[in-house]
Amino acid sequence: MQLTNKAEGTFAIAPTPFDPEGGIDVKSVDSMCDFYTEVGCSGITVLGIMGEAPKLDADEAIAVASQVIKRADKLQVVVGVSAPGFAAMRSLARKAMDAGAAGVMIAPIPSLRTDDQIVTYFKQAIEAIGSDIPWVLQDYPLTLSVQMTPGVIRRIIQDLPSCVMLKHEDWPGLEKISTLRGFEKDGSMRPISILTGNGGLFLDFEMERGADGAMTGYAFPDMLVDVVRLSKEGRREDAHDLFDAHLPLARYEQQQGVGLAVRKYVMAKRGIIAHDAQRKPGSSLSAAGRAEVDYLLARLAIKDKRAAV
């Protein structure tokens, strides 16, 4: 089940479940994988930015990835392998693929500035991990501070055939999707899967611009699954109605600093994971914050009964 440029649907960005003492909650890893499978996700991405990957040591990282791959055996699992050095990137990438991963995801390091620096970095990264591994190019300038123009993305895709997917998280980014799909139409770029992030905040129109689905985190991945499906079925009004109902909570979850705390809090309330704990250093919700989330859930439940937790 290796990743290809035909990948579509919803790939849930999985948080790493921890117990209150900071240990990995292996039971919650299983329950989380079961939930993603049951609600119709096409895949799971682990060890991403919201997966608290930097808080795991090398052995923990491959242990979490391997457990997800084994438990979610019906889904494609993408493993984030971004690292400051290529040796660590290669080690995790090779181990993840040996464990059965569908592919890996690589983000640029924040120090890259020029187009040539960006292209060279990814060429060296693929030389390190091996060109036999399908990989996802993560474009997330809001967090990584690396600006990749459509032209640079085209260069990377054309120069590196093992790149099969773009994780598109530019903001605003709708025109970038249209430009890339235009490159495909005029034959200047080979076809590639485009899955979108940013907590799903623009998923409704991203699908209409040509995205193949979502690769992001949100406490209701089942909503993302439904919006992607409804969009592909041409049911525009239904897709927007469902999306609009969730938008206040999705917006609240996008707050810098406490976004992961919100997501884990709701996932725990839904029974997806047992605890909303983060490994230190981490944020937590205040009593006022929890009350606000509960209020948003109650309002959402009027339109979507899945929020009645």
N, C-alpha and C positions, 0 to 999 in steps of 0.2 A: 504493500500500500504506500509506495513512495509518492511524494508530492509531485504533481505535474502542473503545467500551465492551464489545465482545465479545472483546477480546484475551485469550488464554489460553496455557497452556504454560509453557515456561521461557525467560526472557530472561536470558542470561548477562551479568553485570556484568564487562566486560572490563578487565583491567589494561592499562596502556600499556607495551608492550615497549621496553626500552632496551638499548643495547649497553654493554659495560663502561666506555666513555668517557662515557656519559651521553647519547649521541645516540639518536634514535628508530630502532629496529630495524624498518625497513619490511618486510623479509622475514618477520620474526616476526609482524608485523601480519597479513600474508596467511595464514601457516600457522595462526595462531590463529583467524582467521575461517573457514578451511576446516574446522578441527576442530569448531567450534561448529555449522557446517552439517551435517557428517557425522554427529554424534551426535544430531541431531534437535531442536536448539534452535529455538524459534519466533522468537526475536529476540536482539539484542545491545544492551546499553546501554553507551555509551562516555562518557568524561569524567565519571564518577561519583566519589564520595569515594575509592574504592579504585583509581581510575584515575589518581591523581596529577595530576589536572587543574590544581591551582594551580601545578604546576611547569612547565607549558607556557605559552609566550607565545601571543598571539592567533592568529598565523599557524600555529603548530604545532598548536593545538587544532583548527582547522578542517581542517588537512591530515590529521590522524589520523582525524577523523570522516569526511571525504570518502573516504579510502582504505577504511575499514571499510564504508561504504555501497556503494561500488563493488564490493568483493570479495565481500561477503556479500549479493549481490543477490537471493537467495531468501528472506532474512530481513528482518524489520522492525527497523530501527535507531532507537533512542531516544538522543538526545544530551543530556547534562546541561549546562544553560546557567546554573546558579546563579552569581551574581556579586554583589559588594557594591553595584554600581550598575546601574540599568536600561539605561543606554546600552550597556554591554558585553553585557548579557543579550540585548538586542534584536539587536545585531549578530550574535552567534553563533547565535541562534535563526533569524534570517532566512537566514543563510548555510547553516546546516545543512539547513533545509527546501529551499532552492534546490538543494542537492546531492543531495536525494532522501531525507532522513530521514523516518521515519514519524511522529515527534513529538519533543517535548522534555520534559525533566524539570526541575522547579523545587523547590528546598528553601527553607524559611523562613530568614531571617537570624537569628542567635542572640539578637539584642537584643529580639525580640518577646516580650511577656509576656501581655497581655490578649487575650481573644477578639476584641475589635474590632480591635486592632492586627494580629492575624494575618489576619483576613478582609480588612482594608483593604490590607495588603501584597500579597496575591495579586491583588486587584482592580487595583491599580496595576501589578503585573507584567504582567498580561494586557493592560492598556491599552498598555503599552510594546511588547510583542512582537507584538501583534495577536490578535484573537479568532478568526482563521482557522487558527491553529496548534493542533492537538490536543496536550494536555500531561498530564504525570503529576505528581500531587501527592506529594511525598516526605515521609513522616511518620517521622522518625528522632530521637526525643527523647534517646536515650542519647548521641548525638554532638552534635546541634544544640542541645540544651537547650531546645527549644520544645515545650511540651505542648499537643497538639491533641486536644481531647475529641471523641468521636463527634458531638456536637452542632455543634461548629465545623466539622468535616469536612463534615457535611451542609450547613451554610450555604454553604461554598465551592462544593460540587458543585452546589447549587441555583442559586446566583447566577452561576456561571461555566460555561456550557454546553460550552465547549471543553475542560474538564477531563474526561477520559475514563477515567482510571485512578488508583488509589491504590497507591503503593508503601508497603506497610504494614511498618514496622519498629519498632513499639512493643514493649516487653518488660517485663512480660508483656503480651501483646496478643491472646490468643485471645478474650477476652470482647468486645474492641472489634470484631473481625470479626463475631461473632454479632450485636452491636448494630447495626452498619451493615447487615447483611443483613436484620435486623428492620425497619429503616427502609424498605428497599426493599419488603418484604412489606406494610407498612401504608400504602404509597403516599406517605410523607412525604419520600422521597428517590428520585431517578431511579436506575435501575440503572447500576452502574459496574464496571469490571474491577478486581479486587483481586489484585495479585501481592505476594508476601511476600519479606522480606530476612533480615537477621541471619545471613548465612552458611548459611541453610537449617536452623538449629538446631531450629526448631519446625515444619518443613514437614509432617511426618507428620500432626500434629493440625490445623495450619492448613488443610490441604486438607479435612479433615473438618468444619471450621467454616464452609466456604464459599469459601475462596480459589480463584481461577481458575488459580493456578500460582505460580511463583517468579520473582522478579527479584533475583538475588543472585549473589555470587561464591563459588566453591568450586573447589578444584583438580580435582574430578571433577564437572563440570557434567552429564556423562552420567548420573551417579547421580540428580541432581535431575530430569532428564528422565524417568528411569524411575520415580521415586517419584510424580511428577505423573501419569504415564500409568497406573500401577498403581492409584492412588487413584481416578482417573476411571473405571477399569474395575471398580471395586468389589472389587478384590483386596487387602483391608485387610491381611491377614497378610503377604502377599508384600511389600507396600509397607513395612510396619514392619520386617520382617526385613532388607531391604536398607538401610533407613535406619539401623537399629541397628548394622549392621556398620560403617558409615562414621562413626558418631557420635564415637568417640574422636579420629579425625583432624580432623573438622569442629570439635570443641571446641578442639583444639590450635591450629587455624588462627585461632580467634577471639581469641587473646591480644592485648591492647592492645600496640601498639608493634611487634610482630614478625609480626603476622598476615599482612600482605602479603608479607613475606619468606618465610614458610612456603608461601604459595600459589604464589609465583613459583618457588620451589625445586622444588616438586612438578611444576608445569607444565613446567619445563625438563627434569626427569627423564623426564616422559612424552613429550617431544619436541614439545609444543604451541608453545613458544617456545624460542629458542636460548639465552637467558641469563636468569638470575634477578636481573639488575641492577635497582636503583632509581636514579632521579636524585636527587642530593643536594639537601637533606638526606633521608637515608633510613636504614632499619635493615638489619641483616643477621643471619643466623643464625650462632651460634657453632658450633664443632665439636661440642659437646655437643648443641646444638639439632638439628643435621643428623642426628646419630646417633639422636636420639629420633624424628625424623620417619621415618627409614629403618626403625626398629623398628615404628612404627605401620603403615607401608606393608606390611611383611612380614606382620604379623598380619592386616591387611585382605585381603591377597592370598589367604589361606586361604578367605575367603568370596566375594571378588570378584576374579577373575583380572586385571581391568584394573589392579589395583594392583601387579602383578608387573612392576616397571619396572627 
